[in-house]
Amino acid sequence: MTSRLSVSADRPEAAAAHAGSVLLRPWRETDIPFLQRLRNDVPLQAQLLARARGSDEAAVRRWLQARAEGERSLFLVIADPDAGEPLGYLQIVDIDPEDRRGELGICLAPAAQGRGLGRAAVRAALAAARSDRGLRKVSLRVRADNLRAIRCYDATGFARCGLLREHVCIEGSWRDVVLMEAFLEPAGAPCGS
């Protein structure tokens, strides 16, 4: 298996690649019911600093189309490498081609968590962000009490770079948010054209 992930806007089938114990691939129409369940899972979305909003199939399809199109985002389904069944998704959004940065988000179904699948997917996504999109830095936001996710990000090269105290109200409580970043090439490299 390889951690290389090729992402091509004109050949989306080329975007599928094995990454350790997961397959990263473009979304399929058959993924919509699974992704709808993830988007409507209130506790899971709360862990992700999001709020479940009761998405129907049409709303999920619009969300997927918006995330999968254009140069400002990269959206991939995290799937079982043998069966191809979805386990979650990963996205890099707000890609800025001039500053060569983007923001990572990952969502794994509860049954897929704790098995190293997130680490494998993040590593492959960071490699694709650098090689295919030319990014030099990826950042993320994570709830300060989401220790499993923070361990994953620490293990994949992210470093803490800030803390937003009492930043979001989730489940009736103010929650701190940790800011993390990963440099995909040496920090301090010259910038400009």
C-alpha positions as CSV (number, residue, x, y, z in Angstrom):
1,M,0.0,0.0,0.0
2,T,1.1,3.6,-0.6
3,S,0.5,6.8,1.1
4,R,0.5,8.8,-2.2
5,L,-2.8,10.3,-3.1
6,S,-3.3,11.8,-6.5
7,V,-6.1,14.3,-6.8
8,S,-7.2,15.4,-10.2
9,A,-10.2,17.6,-11.0
10,D,-10.5,16.2,-14.5
11,R,-10.1,12.6,-13.4
12,P,-11.8,12.1,-10.0
13,E,-11.3,8.3,-10.2
14,A,-7.6,8.9,-10.0
15,A,-8.1,10.4,-6.5
16,A,-8.5,7.0,-4.9
17,A,-5.4,5.7,-3.1
18,H,-4.6,3.4,-0.3
19,A,-3.3,5.1,2.8
20,G,-2.1,2.5,5.3
21,S,-5.3,0.8,6.4
22,V,-7.8,3.1,4.7
23,L,-8.8,4.1,1.2
24,L,-9.3,7.8,0.4
25,R,-11.6,8.3,-2.6
26,P,-14.0,10.8,-4.0
27,W,-17.6,10.6,-2.7
28,R,-20.2,8.5,-4.5
29,E,-23.9,8.8,-4.7
30,T,-24.2,5.6,-2.6
31,D,-22.2,7.3,0.2
32,I,-25.0,9.9,0.8
33,P,-27.1,7.9,3.3
34,F,-23.9,7.1,5.4
35,L,-22.7,10.7,5.3
36,Q,-26.2,11.9,6.1
37,R,-26.1,9.8,9.3
38,L,-22.8,11.4,10.2
39,R,-24.0,14.9,9.6
40,N,-27.1,14.3,11.7
41,D,-25.2,12.6,14.6
42,V,-25.5,15.2,17.4
43,P,-22.8,14.0,19.7
44,L,-20.4,13.3,16.9
45,Q,-20.9,16.8,15.3
46,A,-20.5,18.4,18.8
47,Q,-17.0,16.7,19.0
48,L,-16.2,18.3,15.6
49,L,-17.2,21.8,16.6
50,A,-20.3,21.6,14.5
51,R,-24.0,21.5,15.1
52,A,-26.2,18.8,13.5
53,R,-28.9,20.6,11.6
54,G,-31.1,17.8,10.4
55,S,-29.7,17.5,6.9
56,D,-31.8,15.6,4.4
57,E,-30.3,13.8,1.3
58,A,-30.6,16.9,-0.9
59,A,-28.8,19.1,1.7
60,V,-26.0,16.5,2.0
61,R,-25.7,16.3,-1.8
62,R,-25.4,20.1,-2.1
63,W,-22.8,20.1,0.8
64,L,-20.8,17.3,-1.0
65,Q,-20.9,19.1,-4.4
66,A,-19.8,22.4,-2.8
67,R,-16.9,20.6,-1.0
68,A,-15.8,18.5,-4.0
69,E,-15.8,21.2,-6.6
70,G,-13.3,24.0,-7.1
71,E,-9.7,24.7,-6.1
72,R,-10.5,26.0,-2.6
73,S,-11.3,22.6,-1.1
74,L,-10.4,18.9,-1.2
75,F,-13.0,16.4,0.0
76,L,-12.4,12.7,0.3
77,V,-14.3,9.7,1.7
78,I,-12.3,7.6,4.1
79,A,-13.2,4.0,3.2
80,D,-12.4,0.4,4.0
81,P,-9.7,-0.6,1.5
82,D,-11.2,-4.0,0.7
83,A,-14.9,-3.3,0.6
84,G,-14.8,0.4,-0.3
85,E,-17.5,1.0,2.3
86,P,-17.3,4.5,3.8
87,L,-15.9,5.0,7.3
88,G,-15.9,8.8,7.4
89,Y,-14.6,11.8,5.5
90,L,-11.7,14.2,5.4
91,Q,-11.6,17.7,4.0
92,I,-9.2,20.5,3.5
93,V,-11.1,23.7,3.1
94,D,-10.4,27.4,2.6
95,I,-7.4,26.5,0.5
96,D,-5.6,29.7,-0.4
97,P,-3.3,29.0,-3.4
98,E,-1.4,32.3,-3.0
99,D,-0.5,31.7,0.7
100,R,-0.4,28.0,0.1
101,R,-2.5,27.0,3.2
102,G,-5.8,25.3,4.0
103,E,-7.8,24.0,7.0
104,L,-8.2,20.3,7.8
105,G,-11.3,18.6,9.1
106,I,-11.9,14.9,9.6
107,C,-14.9,12.9,10.7
108,L,-14.8,9.2,11.4
109,A,-17.9,7.2,12.3
110,P,-17.7,6.2,16.0
111,A,-17.2,2.5,15.1
112,A,-14.1,3.4,13.0
113,Q,-12.5,5.5,15.8
114,G,-9.5,4.3,17.9
115,R,-8.0,2.0,15.2
116,G,-5.4,4.4,13.7
117,L,-7.5,5.0,10.6
118,G,-7.6,8.8,11.3
119,R,-3.8,8.9,11.5
120,A,-3.4,7.1,8.2
121,A,-6.0,9.3,6.5
122,V,-4.5,12.6,7.8
123,R,-1.0,11.5,6.8
124,A,-2.1,10.8,3.2
125,A,-4.1,14.0,3.0
126,L,-1.2,16.1,4.1
127,A,1.0,14.4,1.5
128,A,-1.7,15.2,-1.2
129,A,-2.0,18.7,0.1
130,R,1.7,19.3,-0.5
131,S,2.2,17.3,-3.7
132,D,-1.0,17.9,-5.5
133,R,-2.2,21.3,-4.2
134,G,1.2,22.8,-3.4
135,L,0.3,23.7,0.2
136,R,3.0,24.5,2.6
137,K,0.9,24.7,5.8
138,V,-2.4,23.1,7.0
139,S,-4.1,24.3,10.2
140,L,-7.1,22.9,12.2
141,R,-9.3,23.6,15.2
142,V,-10.1,21.0,17.7
143,R,-12.0,20.9,21.0
144,A,-9.6,21.1,23.9
145,D,-11.3,18.1,25.5
146,N,-11.1,15.9,22.4
147,L,-7.9,14.2,23.6
148,R,-8.1,11.3,21.1
149,A,-8.2,13.8,18.2
150,I,-5.3,15.9,19.6
151,R,-3.2,12.7,20.0
152,C,-3.9,11.9,16.3
153,Y,-2.9,15.4,15.2
154,D,0.2,15.4,17.4
155,A,1.2,12.0,15.9
156,T,0.8,13.3,12.3
157,G,3.0,16.4,12.6
158,F,0.7,19.1,14.0
159,A,1.8,21.4,16.8
160,R,-0.3,23.6,19.0
161,C,-0.2,27.2,18.1
162,G,-3.0,28.8,20.0
163,L,-6.0,28.4,22.3
164,L,-9.4,30.1,22.0
165,R,-10.9,30.1,25.5
166,E,-14.6,29.5,25.9
167,H,-14.9,29.8,22.1
168,V,-18.0,27.7,21.4
169,C,-21.1,26.8,23.3
170,I,-21.8,23.1,22.8
171,E,-24.1,20.9,24.8
172,G,-24.8,23.8,27.1
173,S,-21.2,24.6,28.1
174,W,-18.5,26.9,26.8
175,R,-15.7,24.9,25.2
176,D,-12.1,25.9,24.6
177,V,-10.7,25.3,21.1
178,V,-7.1,24.4,20.4
179,L,-5.5,25.7,17.2
180,M,-2.9,23.5,15.6
181,E,-0.8,23.7,12.4
182,A,1.5,21.5,10.4
183,F,4.2,22.8,8.1
184,L,4.5,20.7,5.0
185,E,7.8,22.2,4.1
186,P,10.3,23.9,6.4
187,A,8.9,26.9,8.3
188,G,10.6,30.2,7.4
189,A,11.0,29.5,3.7
190,P,10.9,32.6,1.5
191,C,7.6,33.6,0.1
192,G,6.5,35.6,-2.9
193,S,6.5,35.1,-6.6
